[in-house]
Amino acid sequence: MGKKNAVPAIRGGSVLPLRSWLIGFTGGDSKSGQYAHAGPYGLAMKGKSRENRSMKTDLDHLPDIQRTELDRVQKILHAEFAEATSRASQSWKRNGKIQKIILFGSYSRSDWVDEPENGYQSDFDLLIIVSHSDLTDIADYWYVAEDKILRDEEVRRPVNIIVHTLDEVNQGLRRGEYFWVDIARDGIILYDLPGNALALPQPLTPIDAWEMASAYFTDWMGKTDSALKLAAFAVDEDEYKDAAFLYHQAAERAYITLLLTRRLYFPRSHNVKFLRSLSEDIDQRLIPAWPRQTKTERRYFELLKRAYVEARYSTRYEITIEDLKMIAASVHALRDAVNLSAGERIEQLRVNAEG
């Protein structure tokens, strides 16, 4: 790679314009169309169902090693979900189902980054759709699976999951929320239980899109700046652990600002690494805020990530003023990059709304 903070090269891919893709989106119910299912947990294979025909169902664009890793991840997810639901007392929980697993993000679009030697490696992003809202609880049903995937030597890439019900996803599609529309357009179905079709996406009106994004930006950028002010105050008071937690909050809020402004969605997660991955996938200009080529550079982000829990509750968490200065510089750089990216998006939406 070239300069220290250079953005890594990405694999080329093409994305259909939203308007063009919506015209070709057919929707449907569970009785016709295409769906993906191989064995109970295998890689996507074409079959008969009434799944929306615009969604992809194969992984032919991925190298064998990545397809093998995704197959392994699916097996773990299914096995641990079955174990978690088997302990439930209510019959509806014991009979809970994974309805879909969809790969989204850079690996579905073919523009992933795979440079682990330089600290850059795209994550696998997976949407899991389940049969009841209670089954979306990460701590109760998915924490063990996430931990096993993290520790599994056969899975070399980081894996992020979001869990929603079909109703939640379809509501987002009907409202035209960009995040869900992008998944329906670019995502790849890895596993599908027939009879659970996605809704036909409806585009937002230009005025609604502008007003929603503007409101999110004003709210969350204000929260970001507030956290930065409180973090600086904590540093002045020599409350270094409090400062670390507050810088975590500032970074988290900055990423939420970008996600809401650009996609009208953010996941229910305080994992700042996951939020960073989703945000950098949208705008690579955020990448230089967190240099990651050396172990020392990567350590600063890990200190920030750990601060959400450990800075508040662990006596073993240690951070110095020098660490905080480096973290503060990165969070401020992130804030400015988000402000630029979100501002550009809002201006584009304003022009569309007034046109």
C-alpha positions in Angstrom: 0.0 0.0 0.0 1.1 3.6 -0.5 0.7 6.4 2.0 0.1 5.6 5.6 -3.5 6.5 5.7 -4.3 5.7 2.1 -7.7 4.1 1.4 -7.1 0.5 0.2 -8.0 -0.5 -3.3 -11.4 -2.2 -3.6 -12.7 -4.8 -6.0 -14.8 -3.2 -8.7 -18.6 -3.8 -8.8 -21.6 -2.2 -10.3 -24.8 -1.1 -8.6 -28.1 -0.5 -10.4 -29.6 2.9 -9.8 -32.4 2.8 -7.3 -35.1 4.0 -9.7 -34.1 1.4 -12.4 -34.0 -1.4 -9.9 -37.4 -0.6 -8.4 -39.0 -0.8 -11.8 -37.8 -4.4 -12.2 -38.6 -5.5 -8.6 -41.4 -8.0 -8.8 -42.1 -9.0 -5.2 -44.4 -12.0 -4.7 -45.5 -14.5 -2.1 -44.2 -18.0 -1.1 -45.7 -20.0 -4.0 -43.5 -19.0 -6.9 -40.3 -17.3 -7.8 -36.7 -18.2 -6.7 -35.4 -19.0 -3.3 -32.1 -20.2 -1.9 -31.7 -23.3 0.2 -29.2 -26.2 0.3 -29.4 -28.9 2.9 -30.5 -27.2 6.0 -27.5 -24.9 6.2 -25.7 -25.1 2.8 -24.7 -22.4 0.4 -27.4 -20.7 -1.7 -28.8 -22.9 -4.5 -31.6 -22.0 -6.8 -35.0 -23.6 -6.2 -38.7 -23.1 -6.5 -40.5 -20.6 -4.3 -42.2 -17.3 -4.7 -39.2 -15.3 -3.4 -38.6 -11.9 -5.0 -36.9 -12.6 -8.3 -34.6 -9.6 -8.1 -32.6 -11.0 -5.2 -29.4 -12.9 -6.0 -29.1 -16.5 -4.7 -25.6 -17.6 -5.6 -22.1 -16.8 -4.4 -20.2 -17.5 -7.7 -18.4 -14.2 -7.5 -16.7 -15.2 -4.2 -13.5 -17.2 -3.9 -13.9 -20.8 -2.5 -12.4 -19.9 0.8 -15.0 -17.1 1.5 -17.9 -19.4 0.4 -16.5 -22.1 2.8 -16.3 -19.6 5.6 -19.9 -18.4 5.0 -21.1 -22.0 5.1 -19.3 -22.5 8.4 -20.9 -19.4 9.8 -24.4 -20.5 8.8 -23.9 -23.9 10.5 -22.9 -22.2 13.7 -25.8 -19.8 13.6 -28.3 -22.5 13.0 -26.9 -24.8 15.6 -26.6 -22.2 18.4 -30.1 -20.8 17.6 -31.5 -24.3 17.9 -29.8 -24.7 21.2 -30.9 -21.4 22.6 -34.6 -21.9 21.6 -34.7 -25.4 22.9 -34.3 -24.0 26.5 -37.4 -21.8 26.2 -40.5 -22.7 28.2 -43.0 -21.2 25.7 -43.8 -23.3 22.7 -43.6 -20.4 20.3 -40.1 -19.8 21.3 -39.1 -23.5 21.2 -40.6 -23.5 17.7 -38.9 -20.3 16.7 -37.5 -20.2 13.2 -34.7 -18.5 11.2 -36.6 -17.4 8.1 -33.8 -15.9 6.1 -30.1 -15.3 6.2 -29.0 -12.6 3.7 -25.5 -11.5 2.9 -25.3 -7.8 2.4 -22.6 -5.2 2.1 -19.3 -5.4 0.2 -19.2 -9.2 -0.2 -22.6 -9.1 -1.8 -21.6 -6.3 -4.2 -18.1 -7.6 -5.1 -16.2 -4.5 -3.7 -14.8 -6.0 -0.6 -11.3 -5.3 0.8 -9.0 -8.2 1.8 -5.7 -6.8 3.0 -5.3 -8.2 6.6 -1.6 -7.6 6.4 -2.3 -3.9 6.3 -5.1 -3.9 8.8 -7.9 -3.7 6.2 -10.3 -6.5 5.8 -14.0 -6.2 5.0 -16.4 -7.9 7.4 -19.1 -10.4 6.4 -22.4 -8.6 7.1 -25.4 -10.8 7.6 -29.1 -10.1 8.1 -31.0 -12.8 10.0 -34.8 -12.7 9.8 -36.6 -14.6 12.6 -40.2 -15.5 13.3 -40.7 -13.4 16.5 -39.4 -10.1 17.8 -38.2 -11.6 21.1 -35.9 -13.8 19.1 -34.0 -10.7 17.9 -32.4 -10.3 21.4 -28.7 -10.7 20.9 -27.9 -11.5 24.5 -30.5 -14.3 24.8 -30.2 -16.0 21.4 -27.1 -14.9 19.4 -24.3 -14.0 21.8 -22.9 -17.6 22.0 -23.1 -18.0 18.2 -21.2 -14.6 17.8 -18.6 -15.7 20.3 -18.1 -19.1 18.6 -17.8 -17.5 15.2 -15.2 -15.1 16.6 -13.1 -17.9 18.0 -13.6 -20.4 15.1 -10.3 -20.9 13.3 -12.1 -21.7 10.0 -13.6 -18.3 9.8 -10.9 -15.8 9.0 -13.0 -12.7 8.4 -14.9 -10.7 11.0 -18.6 -11.4 11.0 -21.4 -8.9 11.9 -25.0 -9.9 12.3 -28.2 -7.9 12.6 -31.4 -9.7 13.6 -34.9 -8.5 12.7 -38.4 -9.9 12.1 -39.9 -10.0 8.6 -42.4 -7.4 9.6 -39.6 -5.0 10.6 -37.8 -5.5 7.3 -40.9 -5.2 5.3 -42.0 -2.0 7.1 -38.6 -0.5 6.2 -39.0 -1.6 2.5 -42.5 -0.2 2.3 -41.2 3.1 3.8 -38.4 3.1 1.2 -35.7 3.2 3.8 -32.4 3.1 1.9 -30.8 0.5 4.1 -33.4 -2.1 3.5 -33.9 -1.2 -0.2 -30.1 -1.7 -0.7 -30.2 -5.1 0.9 -33.2 -6.2 -1.2 -31.4 -5.0 -4.3 -27.8 -6.1 -3.6 -28.1 -8.8 -1.0 -27.6 -12.5 -1.6 -30.0 -15.0 0.0 -27.9 -17.7 1.8 -30.8 -19.5 3.5 -34.5 -19.1 3.0 -37.5 -20.8 4.7 -40.2 -20.7 2.0 -43.3 -18.6 2.7 -41.6 -15.4 3.9 -41.4 -13.0 1.0 -39.9 -9.5 1.2 -42.3 -6.7 0.5 -42.1 -4.6 -2.7 -39.9 -1.6 -1.9 -41.5 1.8 -2.2 -39.3 4.8 -2.9 -39.5 7.8 -0.5 -40.7 11.1 -1.9 -37.7 13.5 -2.4 -39.2 15.9 0.2 -39.6 13.1 2.8 -36.1 11.8 2.2 -34.6 15.3 2.7 -36.7 16.1 5.8 -35.9 12.7 7.5 -32.2 12.9 6.7 -31.9 16.5 7.9 -33.7 15.8 11.1 -31.5 12.8 11.9 -28.4 14.8 11.1 -29.3 17.8 13.3 -30.2 15.5 16.2 -27.3 13.0 16.1 -24.5 15.5 15.2 -25.6 17.5 18.2 -25.3 14.4 20.3 -21.9 13.7 18.9 -20.6 17.2 19.7 -22.1 17.0 23.2 -20.2 13.8 23.9 -17.0 15.4 22.6 -17.4 18.3 25.0 -18.1 16.0 28.0 -15.1 13.9 27.1 -12.8 16.9 27.0 -14.2 18.0 30.4 -13.5 14.6 31.8 -9.9 14.7 30.5 -9.4 18.2 32.2 -10.7 16.6 35.5 -8.3 13.7 35.1 -11.2 11.3 34.9 -9.5 9.2 32.2 -11.9 6.2 32.2 -14.9 8.5 32.0 -13.2 10.3 29.1 -12.6 7.0 27.3 -16.3 6.0 27.6 -17.4 9.4 26.4 -15.1 9.3 23.4 -16.7 5.9 22.6 -20.1 7.5 22.8 -18.9 10.3 20.5 -17.6 7.8 17.9 -20.8 5.7 18.2 -23.0 8.8 17.7 -20.9 10.0 14.8 -21.3 6.6 13.0 -25.1 6.7 13.8 -25.2 10.2 12.3 -23.8 8.9 9.0 -25.9 5.7 8.9 -29.2 7.6 9.6 -28.4 10.4 7.2 -27.2 8.1 4.4 -29.3 5.0 5.0 -32.1 6.0 7.4 -31.1 3.0 9.7 -28.6 2.0 12.3 -28.4 -1.4 14.0 -29.2 -1.9 17.7 -25.6 -2.3 18.7 -23.0 -0.5 20.8 -20.2 -2.4 19.0 -18.3 0.5 17.5 -16.3 -1.8 15.3 -19.5 -3.0 13.7 -20.7 0.6 13.3 -17.4 1.5 11.8 -17.6 -1.3 9.3 -21.1 -0.4 8.1 -20.1 3.3 7.9 -16.8 2.8 6.0 -18.7 0.6 3.6 -20.9 3.6 2.8 -18.1 6.2 2.6 -14.4 5.2 2.5 -13.4 8.7 3.4 -14.0 7.7 7.0 -11.2 5.1 6.9 -8.2 7.5 7.6 -9.8 8.6 10.9 -8.6 5.3 12.4 -5.1 4.4 11.1 -4.7 0.6 11.4 -1.5 -0.5 9.7 0.5 -0.9 12.9 -0.2 -2.7 16.1 0.0 0.6 18.0 -2.5 2.3 15.8 -4.9 -0.6 16.1 -4.5 -0.6 19.8 -6.1 2.9 20.1 -9.3 1.7 18.4 -9.4 -1.4 20.6 -9.1 0.8 23.7 -12.0 2.8 22.5 -14.1 -0.3 21.7 -13.4 -1.8 25.1 -14.3 1.4 26.9 -18.1 1.0 26.4 -18.1 -1.7 29.1 -14.6 -1.9 30.7 -14.1 1.8 31.3 -17.2 1.8 33.5 -17.0 -1.6 35.2 -13.5 -3.1 35.0 -10.7 -2.3 37.5 -8.3 -3.7 34.9 -9.0 -1.2 32.2 -6.2 1.2 31.9 -5.7 4.2 29.7 -3.2 7.1 29.7 -3.5 10.7 28.8 -1.3 10.0 25.8 -3.8 7.3 24.7 -6.7 9.7 25.1 -5.0 12.4 23.0 -4.6 9.9 20.1 -8.1 8.7 20.5 -9.5 12.2 20.7 -7.7 13.2 17.5 -9.2 10.2 15.7 -12.7 10.8 17.0 -12.5 14.5 15.9 -11.3 13.4 12.5 -14.2 11.0 12.3 -16.7 13.6 13.3 -15.4 16.0 10.6 -15.5 13.2 7.9 -19.1 12.3 8.9 -20.1 16.0 8.9 -18.7 16.3 5.3 -20.3 13.1 4.0 -23.7 13.7 5.7 -23.7 17.3 4.6 -23.1 16.3 1.0 -25.9 13.8 1.2 -28.4 16.3 2.7 -27.5 18.9 0.0 -28.1 16.3 -2.7 -31.5 15.5 -1.2 -32.3 19.2 -0.9 -31.6 19.7 -4.6 -33.8 16.6 -5.4 -36.6 17.9 -3.2 -36.6 21.3 -4.8 -36.3 20.0 -8.3 
